[in-house]
Each structure stands twice: as structure tokens, then as C-alpha cells.
Amino acid sequence: MPFKTAVQAIRTAIFYVVFIGQTIILAVMAGIVGIIAGRTPFGWAIARYWCWSNIILLRVLTGVRTQVEGEHNIPPGGCIIASKHQSDWDIFAIFPHTGRPAYIAKKELMRIPFFGWAARSLDCIEIDRRKGATAIPEMISQARAAIERGCRIVIYPEGTRRAPLAPPDYRQGIVRLYSELKVPVVPVALDSGFYWGRNSLIIWPGTAQARFLPPIEPGLASDAFLEELRARIEAESDDLALRAIEGGLDRPIDPTLAERIAALRARRKN
């Protein structure tokens, strides 16, 4: 293993020890408060601290800096924030800019002791992905209630983390939310997978970027909306990726990523 890689592996291991340790402690605190008192300012303060501290820890321990742009594109009042999803960084980076977010989270996470209790006290919306389309009506019901409480819904339209420049795979959940809730949808592009990849054992240094884009207003037909959402997020994510690549990625480039980078450059030349 090259010396530089070994050093980064050690830095990553230290980050995970601190990250997991403080997450457990904060989840226990927020979970107990959530069970006793429900949604409280204390719970939200813990959540804000968790996101802020993780951004700091990533920068100090692994060299991952955070850059977020376009917050002015988030409209006042209820809306849906539909973000590309490549890394856990996406949660930390988006949270501080969303006012009172209600994240849509898979059922497995909500069943974790303390963590799940804390998540419920922070307006998180549960979805059982094993049920497929039959889980969507309950998700919509929870989302509508969250909007009425003054939340902004945060959803990852592809349902799970994707590798950078991987072919997009948008699901129908976002379409149903858009059609039923009739609120603006703010697309979010990002490139965090270059630094904290889904299956990578090492977090690589660099500047992870996220960009809130102008909202898509309600009223489009379902197919037109999904195509518009996909086009905006993918084009802007490609722009961020190309900027990162041209600036120099401080990480190994495996054959799959090399092929995707070559394909991106070819698309941009045409």
C-alpha cells in the first residue's frame, strides 16, 4: 500500500471512531428525550450539532472540505428538496440549509434503538422499501403532515447512494410526492462520492460540493416532471464532477471510474 494511501486510511479510521462514538452518545441522548418529550428544541439542537461537528471532523481528520451553494433557491414555506445521494456527507451538508427538514428514511434505520427514536423526534418519515409501491401512500400521508408542521421534505430520488457518474436510477416516490403535495421541488446536485464513496474503506481529501438549483414549480405532468428533475440534477452534478476532475482528484482512479470520466468528457465535447 502506498504511504499516502496508508496515511489516509489511518485518518479515516480515526474519523470513524470519533464519528460513530459521538453518534451513539448523541442518539442515546436525543432518543431518550424524544421518547419522553417528543419533538423539542433540545432534539433539534443535538441534530444541528451532529451535522456541524461531522463537517468539522471530516475537514480536520480526513481533509474533506464542504462547499454548498444556491441556498437562495430554496423557497419560503413548504417544499420538497430532492438531492442526489452519493455519501453520508450529503446529510450533513444539506441539513443546515433546510430550516426544519423532514428526511425520508428507510424503515431499517428507524428500527435502530435510540437512533430511530431520535429520528422520529426530528420529523423523519419512515418508508418500508420492501413493500415497493404499496409503501408510498403511507409515506405521502406522513409527508403531508410534516409539511403542515412547517417542514421541508428531504428525499433522495434514487433511493440509495450511487457511485459518482454512475447511470441515474430515479424512483417513483419523488413523482408521487410531487403530484400529491403540490409544492415546489428543489433539485440538489453534488459530487461527494469522489471523496466518501459508498463502498470505499478510505475517505479521500478534497472539496465536496453541493448545489441547490432553482425550484421546479408544481403542476407538471408526472413524466415531464421526472425528466426535468433528472435532467437538472444530472447535468449540474456532471458540471461539479468535471470541475473536481479538472482540479485534480487526490485519490486512485479505478477502471470503472476512469471509464465514466472518459464518457463524461466525451459527452461534453459533443
C-alpha positions in Angstrom: 0.0 0.0 0.0 1.4 3.4 -0.9 2.5 5.6 2.0 -0.1 8.3 1.2 -2.9 5.8 1.0 -1.8 4.2 4.3 -1.9 7.6 6.0 -5.3 8.4 4.6 -6.6 5.0 5.8 -5.4 5.8 9.3 -7.0 9.3 9.2 -10.3 7.6 8.0 -10.1 5.1 10.8 -9.7 7.8 13.4 -12.7 9.7 11.9 -14.9 6.7 12.1 -14.0 6.0 15.7 -15.0 9.6 16.7 -17.9 9.8 14.3 -19.5 6.5 15.4 -18.7 7.2 19.1 -20.3 10.6 19.2 -23.3 9.4 17.1 -24.1 6.7 19.6 -23.9 9.1 22.5 -26.0 11.8 20.8 -28.5 9.2 19.6 -29.0 7.9 23.1 -29.5 11.5 24.5 -31.9 12.5 21.7 -33.7 9.2 21.7 -34.4 9.3 25.4 -35.6 12.9 25.1 -37.7 12.0 22.1 -39.5 9.2 23.9 -40.2 11.4 26.9 -41.0 14.7 25.3 -41.3 14.2 21.6 -40.2 17.0 19.3 -38.2 19.5 21.3 -35.7 22.4 20.7 -33.2 20.2 22.6 -33.5 17.4 20.0 -33.0 19.9 17.1 -30.0 21.4 18.8 -28.4 17.9 19.1 -29.1 17.3 15.4 -27.6 20.6 14.3 -24.6 20.0 16.5 -24.2 16.5 15.0 -24.2 17.8 11.4 -21.9 20.7 12.2 -19.4 18.7 14.2 -19.3 16.0 11.5 -18.4 18.6 8.8 -15.6 19.8 11.1 -14.4 16.3 11.8 -14.3 15.4 8.1 -12.2 18.5 7.4 -9.8 18.1 10.3 -9.4 14.3 10.3 -9.8 13.4 6.6 -9.2 16.6 4.7 -12.7 16.7 3.2 -13.9 20.3 3.0 -17.5 21.3 2.4 -18.9 23.8 -0.1 -22.6 24.4 -0.5 -24.1 26.9 -3.0 -27.6 28.1 -4.1 -29.4 28.2 -0.8 -31.3 31.3 -2.1 -33.1 28.9 -4.5 -35.0 27.3 -1.5 -38.4 29.0 -1.5 -40.1 30.0 1.7 -42.7 27.7 3.1 -43.2 24.0 2.3 -41.3 22.4 -0.4 -39.5 19.1 -1.4 -35.7 19.0 -1.5 -34.7 16.3 -3.9 -31.0 15.5 -3.7 -28.5 13.4 -5.5 -27.1 10.8 -3.0 -23.6 9.6 -3.1 -22.4 9.7 0.6 -23.4 10.2 4.2 -21.8 13.7 3.7 -25.0 14.6 1.8 -27.0 14.5 5.1 -24.6 16.8 7.0 -24.2 19.3 4.2 -27.9 19.7 3.3 -29.3 19.8 6.8 -28.1 23.2 7.9 -29.8 24.9 4.9 -33.2 23.4 5.1 -34.8 25.1 8.1 -36.8 22.3 9.6 -36.2 19.2 7.4 -38.2 16.0 7.4 -35.9 13.4 5.9 -37.4 10.3 4.3 -35.5 7.4 5.8 -35.7 3.7 5.2 -37.5 1.6 7.8 -34.4 -0.3 8.9 -32.8 2.9 10.2 -35.9 3.8 12.1 -35.8 0.5 13.9 -32.4 1.1 15.4 -32.7 1.6 19.2 -32.3 5.3 20.3 -31.2 6.3 16.7 -34.7 5.6 15.4 -36.4 7.2 18.4 -34.2 10.3 17.8 -35.1 10.3 14.1 -38.8 10.3 14.8 -38.5 13.2 17.2 -36.8 15.1 14.3 -39.8 14.7 11.9 -38.1 11.9 9.9 -40.5 10.0 7.6 -40.4 6.2 7.5 -40.6 4.2 4.3 -40.5 0.4 4.0 -38.8 -0.2 0.7 -39.5 -3.9 0.8 -43.2 -3.1 0.2 -42.4 -1.3 -3.0 -45.2 0.9 -4.4 -47.6 -0.1 -1.6 -45.4 1.9 0.9 -45.9 5.1 -1.0 -49.4 6.1 0.3 -48.2 6.0 3.9 -45.1 8.0 3.0 -47.2 10.6 1.4 -49.5 10.8 4.4 -46.5 11.4 6.7 -45.0 13.9 4.3 -48.3 15.9 4.1 -48.4 16.0 7.9 -44.8 17.2 8.0 -45.5 20.0 5.5 -48.4 21.1 7.7 -46.0 21.3 10.7 -43.8 23.6 8.7 -41.2 21.1 7.5 -39.4 20.8 4.2 -39.3 17.2 2.9 -35.8 15.9 2.0 -35.7 12.9 -0.3 -33.1 11.1 -2.3 -34.9 10.3 -5.5 -32.7 7.4 -6.4 -33.4 5.7 -3.1 -29.9 4.9 -2.1 -26.3 6.0 -2.5 -24.9 5.9 -6.0 -21.3 6.0 -7.2 -20.2 9.2 -8.9 -21.0 9.3 -12.6 -23.0 6.1 -12.3 -26.1 5.8 -14.6 -29.0 7.5 -12.8 -31.9 5.4 -11.4 -34.7 7.7 -10.3 -37.7 6.1 -8.5 -41.4 6.8 -8.5 -41.6 8.0 -4.9 -40.5 11.5 -5.8 -43.1 11.7 -8.6 -45.9 10.7 -6.2 -44.8 13.3 -3.6 -44.7 16.0 -6.3 -48.1 15.1 -7.6 -49.8 14.7 -4.2 -48.2 17.5 -2.2 -48.3 20.2 -4.9 -45.4 22.1 -3.6 -42.1 23.2 -5.4 -39.3 20.7 -5.7 -35.7 22.0 -5.2 -33.2 19.7 -7.0 -29.8 19.3 -5.4 -26.6 18.3 -7.4 -23.4 17.1 -5.7 -20.2 15.3 -6.1 -19.4 13.9 -2.6 -18.9 10.3 -3.9 -15.5 11.2 -5.1 -14.3 11.7 -1.5 -16.6 9.5 0.6 -17.7 6.7 -1.6 -20.4 4.2 -0.9 -18.2 1.1 -0.7 -14.8 2.8 -0.1 -12.9 1.9 3.0 -11.0 5.2 2.7 -12.3 8.8 2.8 -10.2 10.9 0.4 -9.3 14.6 0.8 -10.8 17.3 -1.4 -13.7 19.7 -1.5 -17.2 18.0 -1.6 -19.7 20.3 -3.3 -23.5 20.6 -3.2 -25.6 23.0 -5.2 -29.3 23.8 -4.6 -30.9 24.5 -8.0 -33.9 26.7 -8.9 -37.2 25.0 -7.9 -39.5 23.1 -10.2 -42.9 24.5 -9.6 -46.0 22.2 -9.1 -48.3 21.4 -12.0 -46.2 19.5 -14.4 -47.3 16.1 -15.7 -45.6 13.2 -13.9 -43.4 12.2 -16.9 -42.4 15.8 -17.6 -41.6 16.5 -14.0 -39.4 13.4 -13.6 -37.5 14.1 -16.8 -37.0 17.8 -15.8 -35.7 16.7 -12.3 -33.4 14.1 -13.7 -32.0 16.4 -16.4 -31.3 19.3 -13.9 -29.7 17.1 -11.2 -27.6 15.1 -13.6 -26.4 18.0 -15.7 -25.4 20.0 -12.7 -23.8 17.0 -11.0 -21.8 16.4 -14.1 -20.6 20.1 -14.0 -19.5 19.7 -10.4 -17.8 16.4 -11.2 -15.9 17.9 -14.2 -14.8 20.8 -12.1 -13.5 18.4 -9.4 -11.8 16.2 -12.1 -10.1 19.1 -13.8 -9.0 20.4 -10.5 -7.3 17.1 -9.7 -8.7 14.3 -7.6 -6.4 13.3 -4.8 -7.4 9.6 -4.9 -6.8 6.5 -7.0 -8.9 6.2 -10.2 -10.2 2.6 -10.7 -11.0 1.3 -14.2 -14.8 1.8 -13.8 -14.4 5.4 -12.6 -11.8 6.1 -15.4 -14.4 4.8 -18.0 -17.1 7.1 -16.5 -14.8 10.1 -16.6 -13.9 9.4 -20.2 -17.6 9.1 -21.1 -18.3 12.4 -19.3 -15.6 14.2 -21.2 -16.9 12.7 -24.5 -20.5 13.9 -23.7 -19.2 17.4 -23.0 -17.3 17.5 -26.4 -20.5 16.6 -28.4 
